[in-house]
């Protein structure tokens, strides 16, 4: 129940599993979800792909990195930036524009 303890620590609601057979007590195995999604979609994707989509959309929308990091269960924001930092080019452009205005 490590996930439940982490959810409680961060003030997240329980139960914590979205995909479960037993009222969110135990998670489905990722491979099972990959197979189930494969039956529902013409495109092939894995459960982990949905995790990446979730993270990149939050970052692209300007959600703070520490918030995204906590949602993903990363040990630190540095882990999140290492994995998803390349998805922030628009924010880098905005930072460059801020500096250009300050130095003008």
BELDA-V806018 format. One record per residue. N is the residue number from 1. RES is the residue in three letters. OMEGA is omega as a letter, one per 40 degrees, with the letter a starting at -180 (none if undefined). BURIAL is 1 if it has 24 or more other C-alpha atoms within 12 Angstrom, else 0. D_CENTER is the distance of its C-alpha to the mean C-alpha in Angstrom with 2 decimals. Layout:
n: (N & N)
res: (RES & RES)
omega: (OMEGA & OMEGA)
burial: (BURIAL & BURIAL)
d_center: (D_CENTER & D_CENTER)
//
This chain:
n: (1 & 2 & 3 & 4 & 5 & 6 & 7 & 8 & 9 & 10 & 11 & 12 & 13 & 14 & 15 & 16 & 17 & 18 & 19 & 20 & 21 & 22 & 23 & 24 & 25 & 26 & 27 & 28 & 29 & 30 & 31 & 32 & 33 & 34 & 35 & 36 & 37 & 38 & 39 & 40 & 41 & 42 & 43 & 44 & 45 & 46 & 47 & 48 & 49 & 50 & 51 & 52 & 53 & 54 & 55 & 56 & 57 & 58 & 59 & 60 & 61 & 62 & 63 & 64 & 65 & 66 & 67 & 68 & 69 & 70 & 71 & 72 & 73 & 74 & 75 & 76 & 77 & 78 & 79 & 80 & 81 & 82 & 83 & 84 & 85 & 86 & 87 & 88 & 89 & 90 & 91 & 92 & 93 & 94 & 95 & 96 & 97 & 98 & 99 & 100 & 101 & 102 & 103 & 104)
res: (UNK & UNK & UNK & UNK & UNK & UNK & UNK & UNK & UNK & UNK & UNK & UNK & UNK & UNK & UNK & UNK & UNK & UNK & UNK & UNK & UNK & UNK & UNK & UNK & UNK & UNK & UNK & UNK & UNK & UNK & UNK & UNK & UNK & UNK & UNK & UNK & UNK & UNK & UNK & UNK & UNK & UNK & UNK & UNK & UNK & UNK & UNK & UNK & UNK & UNK & UNK & UNK & UNK & UNK & UNK & UNK & UNK & UNK & UNK & UNK & UNK & UNK & UNK & UNK & UNK & UNK & UNK & UNK & UNK & UNK & UNK & UNK & UNK & UNK & UNK & UNK & UNK & UNK & UNK & UNK & UNK & UNK & UNK & UNK & UNK & UNK & UNK & UNK & UNK & UNK & UNK & UNK & UNK & UNK & UNK & UNK & UNK & UNK & UNK & UNK & UNK & UNK & UNK & UNK)
omega: (i & a & i & i & i & i & i & a & a & i & i & a & i & e & a & a & i & a & a & i & a & i & i & i & a & a & i & i & a & a & i & i & i & i & a & i & i & i & a & a & i & i & i & i & a & i & a & i & i & i & i & i & i & a & a & i & i & a & i & i & i & i & a & a & i & i & i & i & i & i & a & a & i & a & i & i & i & i & a & i & i & a & a & a & a & i & a & a & i & i & i & i & i & i & i & i & i & i & i & i & a & a & a & none)
burial: (0 & 0 & 0 & 0 & 0 & 0 & 0 & 0 & 0 & 0 & 0 & 0 & 0 & 0 & 0 & 1 & 0 & 0 & 0 & 0 & 0 & 0 & 0 & 0 & 0 & 0 & 0 & 0 & 0 & 0 & 0 & 0 & 1 & 0 & 0 & 0 & 0 & 0 & 0 & 0 & 0 & 0 & 0 & 0 & 0 & 0 & 0 & 0 & 0 & 0 & 0 & 1 & 0 & 0 & 1 & 1 & 0 & 1 & 1 & 0 & 0 & 0 & 0 & 0 & 1 & 0 & 0 & 1 & 1 & 1 & 1 & 1 & 1 & 0 & 0 & 0 & 0 & 0 & 0 & 1 & 1 & 0 & 0 & 1 & 0 & 0 & 1 & 1 & 0 & 0 & 0 & 0 & 0 & 0 & 0 & 0 & 0 & 0 & 0 & 0 & 0 & 0 & 0 & 0)
d_center: (20.31 & 18.20 & 15.13 & 17.51 & 18.79 & 15.46 & 14.70 & 18.26 & 18.10 & 15.34 & 17.11 & 14.71 & 16.74 & 17.89 & 18.09 & 14.61 & 14.47 & 13.89 & 15.75 & 18.89 & 22.64 & 23.85 & 22.56 & 19.16 & 20.95 & 20.00 & 17.08 & 18.02 & 17.97 & 15.39 & 18.53 & 19.91 & 17.01 & 17.26 & 20.96 & 20.65 & 18.43 & 20.95 & 23.72 & 22.27 & 21.46 & 23.66 & 20.78 & 19.55 & 15.88 & 14.13 & 11.65 & 9.59 & 9.96 & 8.29 & 5.04 & 5.91 & 7.17 & 4.67 & 3.31 & 7.07 & 8.40 & 7.45 & 8.90 & 11.65 & 12.52 & 13.23 & 10.95 & 11.95 & 10.22 & 11.16 & 9.55 & 6.00 & 7.24 & 8.64 & 6.06 & 4.62 & 8.41 & 9.30 & 13.00 & 13.09 & 11.84 & 13.87 & 11.74 & 8.73 & 11.55 & 13.16 & 10.52 & 9.37 & 12.54 & 14.35 & 12.40 & 14.11 & 17.71 & 18.45 & 17.79 & 20.02 & 22.63 & 22.58 & 23.15 & 26.01 & 27.52 & 27.51 & 29.33 & 31.71 & 32.67 & 33.23 & 35.40 & 37.34)
//
